[in-house]
Amino acid sequence: MDIKRITSGLLGFPLVLIILLIGDKVFVDIALAIIALLAMNEYLNAVSKVSKPVKWLGYLSCFSIMIIHLIPTSYLNMVVTLAVPTILIILFAQVIATEMKTSFKDIAYTFLGIFYVVFFIMFVAFINGMENGNILIWYAIFAAWGTDIFAYFVGKYFGKHKFSKVSPKKSIEGCIGGTIGALVLMLAYTYVANTYWGMNYSYLYITGIGIILSLVGQIGDFAASSIKRFVGIKDFSNLIPGHRRNA
């Protein structure tokens, strides 16, 4: 049993709970921006082994999460949509300004990192800003943590069939167990929300969403493993003890 992994989870959950329960939208957005900065730093350090990413833009993009709820709702969709071509224009301008010392590969890695880190974390901010967002956001958290924790234990004790060469330590049993575990947590949470908080969420709908979120999370995990293998590192960092993604 990985004591470091369990300890990190036990310490991390109350911290997330405090941030989401006490903090308002702006406070949560700032916390998410800090998380994005840490994740972006790990990503950029990793891909720097095979390229020269445009780090300043990667870091700067993380701060966009801090202002997401300061933008009027009527303009939000337009701003997010325009962000994509704007980022591309800035990256190609970097190529021109450096007289091609910044290569196409460099800006491709940077563009991927912004989407992989910033845009996905930004969705958490969007959920938190929705009606009943303080309730809905926990579905995403339970899906992510539930999948990770159950996949780890099921894979550790019952995993016999390897899933993919991308991440040899992951098993089919672990992946299935992670999804089932996430669903159990989400359905139990739905019962609490419906019974005690006056919600009327469909268990069938939550089951469907839970499967999708769990699968997306596992694909993201495999994506992280593929990046590590490509750049030749074992782990991104040991920022959270016991929770380094195994390659």
C-alpha positions in Angstrom: 0.0 0.0 0.0 1.4 3.4 -1.0 1.3 5.4 2.2 2.5 8.6 0.5 -0.3 8.4 -2.0 -3.0 7.9 0.7 -1.5 10.7 2.9 -1.5 13.1 0.0 -5.1 12.4 -0.8 -6.2 12.8 2.8 -4.4 16.1 3.1 -5.4 17.4 -0.4 -9.2 16.7 -0.1 -9.8 19.0 2.9 -7.8 21.8 1.2 -9.9 21.5 -1.9 -13.0 21.4 0.3 -12.1 24.6 2.1 -11.3 26.4 -1.1 -14.6 25.5 -2.8 -16.8 26.0 0.3 -15.3 29.2 1.6 -14.0 30.9 -1.6 -16.2 32.9 -4.0 -15.9 32.6 -7.7 -12.9 34.9 -8.0 -11.0 33.2 -5.2 -11.6 29.8 -6.8 -10.5 31.1 -10.1 -7.2 32.4 -8.5 -6.7 29.0 -6.9 -7.2 27.3 -10.3 -4.8 29.7 -12.0 -2.1 28.7 -9.5 -2.8 25.1 -10.1 -2.5 25.8 -13.9 0.8 27.6 -13.4 2.2 24.6 -11.5 1.0 22.2 -14.1 2.2 24.4 -17.0 5.6 24.6 -15.4 5.9 20.8 -15.2 4.7 20.5 -18.8 7.1 23.1 -20.2 10.1 21.7 -18.2 9.3 18.3 -19.7 8.9 19.3 -23.3 12.0 21.6 -23.0 14.0 18.4 -23.3 13.0 18.1 -27.0 12.1 21.6 -28.0 12.2 25.3 -27.0 8.5 26.1 -26.1 7.4 29.7 -25.8 7.3 29.7 -22.1 6.3 33.2 -21.5 3.0 32.7 -23.4 2.4 29.4 -21.6 2.7 31.0 -18.2 0.7 34.1 -19.2 -2.2 32.0 -20.5 -2.6 30.5 -17.0 -3.6 33.9 -15.7 -6.6 34.0 -18.0 -8.4 31.7 -15.6 -8.2 34.4 -12.9 -10.3 36.8 -14.9 -12.8 34.4 -16.5 -15.7 35.5 -14.3 -14.8 39.2 -14.6 -15.8 39.0 -18.2 -19.6 39.7 -18.8 -21.4 36.5 -19.5 -22.7 37.8 -22.8 -19.2 38.2 -24.1 -17.6 35.1 -22.5 -18.2 32.6 -25.4 -16.9 35.1 -27.9 -13.8 35.8 -25.9 -13.0 32.1 -25.4 -13.5 31.4 -29.1 -11.3 34.3 -30.2 -8.6 33.1 -27.8 -7.7 30.2 -30.1 -6.8 32.2 -33.2 -5.2 34.9 -31.0 -2.9 32.4 -29.5 -1.9 31.1 -32.9 -1.3 34.6 -34.2 1.0 35.3 -31.2 2.9 32.1 -31.7 3.5 32.7 -35.4 4.5 36.3 -34.6 7.1 34.8 -32.2 8.5 32.7 -35.1 8.8 35.8 -37.3 10.2 38.0 -34.5 12.9 35.5 -33.7 13.7 34.9 -37.4 12.7 31.3 -37.1 14.9 30.6 -34.0 11.5 29.6 -32.6 10.5 26.7 -34.8 7.1 25.2 -35.8 7.8 22.3 -33.4 8.3 24.8 -30.6 5.0 26.6 -31.1 3.2 23.3 -31.6 4.3 22.1 -28.2 3.4 25.4 -26.7 -0.1 25.4 -28.3 -0.7 21.8 -27.1 0.3 22.8 -23.6 -2.0 25.7 -23.4 -4.9 23.5 -24.4 -3.9 20.5 -22.4 -3.4 22.5 -19.2 -5.2 25.9 -19.3 -8.4 25.1 -21.3 -9.1 21.9 -19.4 -8.7 23.6 -16.0 -10.7 26.5 -17.3 -13.7 24.2 -17.7 -13.6 23.6 -13.9 -13.9 27.4 -13.5 -16.9 27.4 -15.9 -18.6 24.6 -13.9 -18.1 26.5 -10.7 -19.6 29.6 -12.2 -22.8 27.8 -13.3 -26.1 27.8 -11.4 -25.6 25.3 -8.5 -22.0 25.2 -9.6 -20.8 24.7 -6.0 -22.7 21.3 -6.2 -21.9 20.4 -9.8 -18.2 20.9 -9.5 -17.9 18.0 -7.1 -19.0 15.6 -9.8 -15.9 16.5 -11.7 -13.7 16.1 -8.6 -15.3 12.7 -7.6 -14.9 11.5 -11.2 -11.2 12.4 -11.3 -10.2 11.3 -7.8 -12.5 8.3 -7.8 -11.1 7.0 -11.0 -7.5 7.6 -9.9 -7.9 6.0 -6.4 -10.0 3.0 -7.4 -7.9 2.3 -10.6 -4.8 2.4 -8.4 -6.0 -0.1 -5.8 -7.9 -2.4 -8.2 -4.9 -2.4 -10.6 -2.5 -3.0 -7.7 -4.3 -6.0 -6.2 -6.3 -7.5 -9.2 -4.6 -6.2 -12.3 -3.5 -9.0 -14.6 -4.0 -7.8 -18.1 -1.9 -4.9 -19.3 -3.9 -2.1 -21.0 -1.4 -0.3 -23.3 2.3 0.0 -24.0 1.8 3.7 -23.4 1.6 3.0 -19.7 2.6 -0.6 -19.0 1.8 -0.4 -15.3 -1.9 0.3 -16.0 -4.2 -2.7 -16.3 -7.6 -3.3 -17.9 -8.9 -4.3 -14.5 -7.6 -1.1 -13.0 -9.2 1.0 -15.7 -12.6 -0.7 -15.3 -12.4 -0.5 -11.5 -11.6 3.2 -11.7 -14.7 3.9 -13.7 -16.9 1.8 -11.5 -15.5 3.4 -8.4 -16.0 6.9 -9.8 -19.6 6.0 -10.6 -20.3 4.7 -7.1 -19.0 7.9 -5.6 -21.0 10.1 -8.1 -24.2 8.2 -7.6 -23.8 8.3 -3.8 -23.2 12.0 -4.1 -26.3 12.3 -6.3 -28.4 10.7 -3.5 -27.1 13.2 -1.0 -27.8 16.1 -3.4 -31.3 15.0 -4.2 -32.3 14.0 -0.6 -30.8 16.8 1.4 -30.2 19.7 -1.0 -33.4 19.6 -2.9 -31.8 18.7 -6.3 -33.5 16.5 -8.8 -30.6 15.0 -10.7 -31.3 11.9 -12.9 -29.3 8.8 -11.8 -29.3 7.6 -15.4 -28.0 10.9 -16.6 -25.3 11.0 -13.9 -24.2 7.5 -14.8 -23.7 8.5 -18.4 -21.8 11.6 -17.5 -19.8 9.7 -15.0 -18.6 7.1 -17.5 -17.7 9.9 -19.9 -15.8 11.9 -17.3 -13.9 8.8 -16.1 -12.9 7.8 -19.6 -11.8 11.3 -20.4 -9.8 11.4 -17.3 -8.1 8.1 -18.1 -7.3 9.3 -21.6 -5.8 12.4 -20.1 -3.7 10.2 -17.9 -2.5 8.1 -20.9 -1.8 11.4 -22.7 0.5 12.5 -19.8 2.2 9.1 -19.9 2.8 9.4 -23.7 4.3 12.9 -23.3 6.7 11.5 -20.6 7.7 8.6 -22.8 8.3 10.9 -25.8 10.6 13.3 -23.9 12.3 10.5 -21.9 11.3 11.2 -18.3 9.8 8.9 -15.6 7.7 11.5 -13.8 6.8 15.2 -14.2 7.7 16.0 -10.6 7.3 15.0 -7.0 5.2 18.0 -6.2 2.5 15.8 -4.6 4.3 12.8 -3.0 2.8 9.5 -4.1 0.8 11.0 -6.9 3.4 11.1 -9.6 1.9 9.6 -12.7 3.5 6.2 -13.4 4.7 5.8 -16.9 
